[in-house]
Amino acid sequence: MGEIVKIMDDKQAVDRLKDSYERFFQEIQNVIIGQDEVVKEVLVSIFSRGHCLLVGVPGLAKTLLVTTIAQILGLDFKRIQFTPDLMPSDIIGTEILNSERQFSFVKGPLFAHMILADEINRTPPKTQSALLEAMQERAVTSGGIRYQLQDPFFVLATQNPIEQEGTYPLPEAQLDRFMFNILLDYPAFADEVNIVRKTTSGGTTLLSQVISREEILMYQDLIHRVPVNQSVIEWAVKLASKTRAGSEHAHTMAKEYLTWGAGPRASQFLILGAKTHAVLNGKYSPDIEDVRAIAPAILRHRIIRNYKAEARGISVEDIIHEMLA
């Protein structure tokens, strides 16, 4: 009897999350115009307990996007501008000598629910590693003492695809810690007209919170309980295996154009992301189409092209498209 009640409760929670998701979009469209796919992928990442790497040129309202999402979700938000002189203690916090001549820890900007790590590739590896460790462990260590970060904890890091001079590209092993690599493109003409009209009229938009911190934590636990058919798991693992040139399931594109493929973490994220994608669309279990929907954002930063692919102008997107076909 307890199992039946639990199943019924989870089904009701799925329905509630779908309703909240629809209300969320109604709210965010008052501020963010024409970036529905980006917003959806960010939300999938949040409810999957993942982090996002957002790649886009300056001026595409990345900061506004994150602050708006945080406001509607009722979460604390901090923005960190990464620069070449930024030190780990600048983001984690530091020990200071207080008036009582005792050392006390002053928390850095990492102690928030949502972090916008702006231009993460402009800071040295030591500071990058401090952020990525916090993402993985959801805790930081200072003076030998471990401090737990707030839950939920979500990092959205941005990279500028142009002006690469003087940057510190993230190593592949560290890129792998991001669940999604989201491409933010220029808005369509009609959307840009609406953006200009709204942002130059002098009006203000009041946003309503549609979900609480406690509900987000509950929904994150719900996602892990969503059942998945064995065939869907096998399809997701086979998709990740297709990117590995030495695998028995290797795709011809991988054998010819890739030097490195996606690891097991990609398989895990494919299933977690598919679960969240299914639930946000009102389904109680994901299918292969849910895996397909989130696969490009999960795979694009986990596969490395060889010189042959670069010489022939074959992009990562082309390779993923062929594998999904």
C-alpha positions in Angstrom: 0.0 0.0 0.0 2.9 2.4 0.8 4.4 1.8 -2.6 1.1 2.7 -4.3 0.8 5.9 -2.3 4.4 6.8 -3.2 3.8 6.2 -6.9 0.6 8.4 -6.7 2.5 11.1 -4.9 5.3 11.1 -7.5 2.7 11.3 -10.3 1.1 14.3 -8.7 4.5 15.9 -8.2 5.2 15.4 -12.0 1.9 17.2 -12.8 2.7 20.0 -10.4 6.1 20.5 -11.9 4.7 20.6 -15.4 2.2 23.3 -14.3 5.0 25.3 -12.6 7.2 25.0 -15.7 4.4 26.5 -17.9 3.9 29.3 -15.4 7.6 29.9 -15.3 7.7 30.4 -19.1 4.8 32.8 -19.0 6.7 34.9 -16.5 10.2 34.8 -18.1 8.8 35.7 -21.6 7.9 39.1 -20.1 11.6 39.8 -19.9 13.5 37.3 -22.0 12.4 37.2 -25.7 13.2 34.5 -28.2 15.5 32.3 -26.1 13.0 29.6 -25.2 15.4 26.7 -26.1 18.2 28.2 -24.0 15.8 28.7 -21.0 14.5 25.2 -21.3 18.0 23.7 -21.2 19.0 25.8 -18.2 15.9 24.6 -16.3 16.6 21.0 -17.3 20.1 21.4 -15.9 18.9 23.0 -12.6 16.3 20.2 -11.9 19.0 17.6 -12.8 21.5 19.0 -10.3 23.8 19.9 -13.2 25.7 23.0 -14.3 25.8 24.9 -17.6 28.5 26.4 -19.8 26.9 29.1 -22.0 28.8 30.1 -25.1 27.8 33.3 -26.8 29.1 36.7 -28.0 28.7 39.8 -25.7 25.4 41.6 -25.6 23.1 38.7 -25.7 21.7 39.3 -22.2 23.3 36.4 -20.4 23.3 38.2 -17.1 19.7 39.2 -17.5 18.8 35.7 -18.3 20.3 34.3 -15.1 19.1 37.0 -12.8 15.5 36.6 -14.2 15.6 32.8 -13.7 16.9 33.2 -10.2 14.2 35.8 -9.4 11.3 33.6 -10.7 12.7 30.5 -8.9 13.2 32.5 -5.7 17.0 31.9 -5.4 19.9 34.0 -4.3 22.1 35.1 -7.2 25.7 36.3 -7.4 27.7 37.3 -10.5 31.5 36.8 -10.6 33.5 38.6 -13.4 36.5 36.4 -14.0 39.7 38.3 -14.7 43.4 37.3 -15.0 44.1 38.7 -11.5 41.2 36.8 -9.8 42.4 34.6 -6.9 40.7 31.5 -5.5 40.1 33.3 -2.2 38.3 36.1 -4.1 35.5 33.6 -4.9 35.6 31.1 -2.0 36.2 33.5 0.8 39.1 34.1 3.2 40.1 34.0 6.9 40.4 37.4 8.5 41.5 38.5 12.0 38.5 40.0 13.7 38.3 42.6 16.5 38.6 39.8 19.1 42.0 38.8 17.5 40.6 35.5 16.3 40.4 34.3 12.7 37.0 34.1 11.2 35.9 33.0 7.8 34.3 35.6 5.5 32.2 33.9 2.8 32.9 34.7 -0.8 30.4 35.1 -3.7 30.2 31.3 -4.2 27.9 31.1 -1.2 24.7 31.7 -3.2 22.1 29.4 -5.0 22.9 30.6 -8.5 26.3 31.7 -9.7 27.0 33.5 -13.0 30.7 32.8 -13.7 31.2 35.4 -16.4 34.0 34.6 -18.9 35.4 31.7 -17.0 38.2 31.3 -19.6 39.7 34.7 -18.7 41.0 33.6 -15.3 44.0 31.4 -14.5 43.7 27.6 -14.0 44.1 27.9 -10.2 40.9 30.0 -9.9 39.1 27.9 -12.5 39.9 24.7 -10.5 38.6 26.3 -7.2 35.2 27.0 -8.9 35.1 23.5 -10.6 35.9 21.8 -7.3 33.0 23.7 -5.6 30.7 22.6 -8.5 31.7 18.9 -8.0 31.8 18.8 -4.2 29.2 21.5 -3.4 31.6 22.5 -0.7 34.8 24.6 -0.3 37.8 24.3 2.1 39.5 27.2 3.7 42.1 27.0 6.5 41.6 23.3 6.7 37.8 23.7 7.5 35.2 22.4 5.0 32.2 24.7 4.4 29.0 23.4 2.7 27.5 25.5 0.0 23.8 26.4 -0.2 21.5 23.9 -1.7 20.4 24.1 -4.5 23.7 25.2 -6.0 23.9 26.0 -9.7 26.7 27.5 -11.8 26.2 29.0 -15.2 29.6 29.8 -16.7 30.0 31.9 -19.8 32.6 31.8 -22.5 33.1 34.3 -25.3 33.7 32.5 -28.6 35.6 35.5 -30.0 38.6 37.5 -28.5 40.4 34.3 -27.5 43.8 36.1 -27.0 45.0 36.0 -23.5 42.5 33.4 -22.3 42.9 30.2 -20.4 40.8 27.5 -22.1 39.3 24.9 -19.8 40.9 21.5 -20.1 38.6 18.7 -21.4 38.5 17.0 -18.0 37.1 20.1 -16.4 34.7 20.8 -19.3 33.2 17.4 -18.6 31.9 18.6 -15.2 29.4 20.8 -17.0 26.2 19.0 -17.8 25.3 21.2 -20.7 27.2 23.3 -23.3 24.5 25.7 -24.5 25.0 27.9 -27.6 23.4 31.3 -27.3 22.9 32.8 -30.8 21.6 36.2 -32.1 17.9 36.7 -31.8 15.6 36.4 -34.8 14.7 39.8 -36.5 11.1 39.9 -35.0 12.4 39.0 -31.6 15.1 41.7 -31.7 12.5 44.3 -32.7 10.5 43.3 -29.6 13.6 43.4 -27.4 14.5 46.9 -28.6 10.9 48.2 -28.2 10.7 46.8 -24.6 14.1 47.9 -23.4 13.9 51.4 -24.7 10.4 52.3 -23.5 11.4 53.1 -19.9 8.9 50.7 -18.3 9.6 48.1 -15.6 8.4 44.5 -15.5 7.4 43.0 -12.1 8.1 39.3 -12.0 6.3 36.7 -9.7 8.0 33.8 -8.0 6.4 30.6 -9.2 8.4 28.0 -7.2 10.1 27.9 -3.9 13.6 26.7 -2.9 12.1 23.7 -1.0 10.0 22.7 -4.1 13.2 22.8 -6.2 14.9 20.4 -3.8 11.9 18.2 -3.8 11.7 18.1 -7.6 15.4 17.3 -7.9 14.8 14.3 -5.7 11.8 13.4 -7.8 13.9 13.4 -11.0 16.1 10.7 -9.6 13.1 8.5 -8.8 11.6 8.7 -12.3 11.7 5.2 -13.8 13.5 4.6 -17.1 13.0 1.6 -19.5 16.1 -0.5 -19.9 16.0 0.0 -23.7 16.2 3.8 -23.2 19.3 3.4 -21.0 20.9 1.1 -23.5 20.2 3.6 -26.3 21.8 6.4 -24.4 24.9 4.4 -23.5 25.2 3.3 -27.1 25.0 6.9 -28.3 27.9 7.9 -26.0 29.8 4.8 -27.2 29.3 5.9 -30.8 31.6 8.9 -30.1 34.5 6.6 -29.0 36.7 5.6 -32.0 37.9 2.4 -30.3 34.4 1.2 -29.2 32.6 -1.7 -30.8 29.7 0.7 -31.3 31.9 3.4 -32.8 30.2 5.5 -35.6 32.1 5.9 -38.9 32.3 9.6 -38.2 34.0 8.9 -34.8 36.6 6.6 -36.4 37.4 9.1 -39.1 37.0 12.5 -37.5 37.3 12.2 -33.7 40.4 11.9 -31.4 38.4 11.6 -28.2 34.8 10.7 -27.4 32.4 11.2 -24.5 32.9 9.3 -21.2 30.5 7.6 -18.9 29.5 10.9 -17.3 27.9 11.7 -20.7 25.8 8.6 -20.4 24.7 9.5 -16.9 23.7 13.0 -17.9 21.9 11.7 -21.0 19.5 9.7 -18.8 19.2 12.4 -16.1 18.5 15.1 -18.7 16.0 12.8 -20.5 14.2 12.2 -17.2 13.9 16.0 -16.5 12.9 16.8 -20.1 10.2 14.1 -20.0 8.8 15.4 -16.6 8.8 19.0 -17.7 6.7 17.9 -20.7 4.2 16.0 -18.4 5.5 12.5 -19.1 6.1 10.0 -16.3 9.0 8.2 -17.9 11.4 9.3 -20.7 11.7 7.8 -24.1 14.4 7.9 -26.8 13.0 11.2 -28.1 13.8 12.8 -24.8 17.4 11.6 -25.0 17.6 13.0 -28.5 16.3 16.4 -27.4 19.1 17.0 -24.9 21.9 15.0 -26.5 23.6 17.9 -28.5 24.0 20.1 -25.5 25.5 17.2 -23.5 27.8 15.9 -26.2 29.2 19.0 -28.0 31.9 19.8 -25.3 32.8 16.1 -24.8 34.0 15.1 -28.2 37.3 16.4 -29.8 37.7 16.6 -33.5 41.0 15.7 -35.3 42.9 17.7 -37.8 41.1 16.0 -40.7 37.7 17.2 -39.5 39.0 20.7 -39.0 40.6 20.7 -42.5 37.4 19.6 -44.1 35.3 22.0 -42.1 33.3 19.3 -40.4 31.9 20.7 -37.1 31.0 19.0 -33.9 27.4 19.8 -34.6 27.7 17.9 -38.0 29.1 14.9 -36.3 26.4 14.8 -33.5 23.7 15.2 -36.1 25.0 12.2 -38.1 25.1 10.1 -35.0 21.6 11.0 -33.9 20.3 10.3 -37.4 
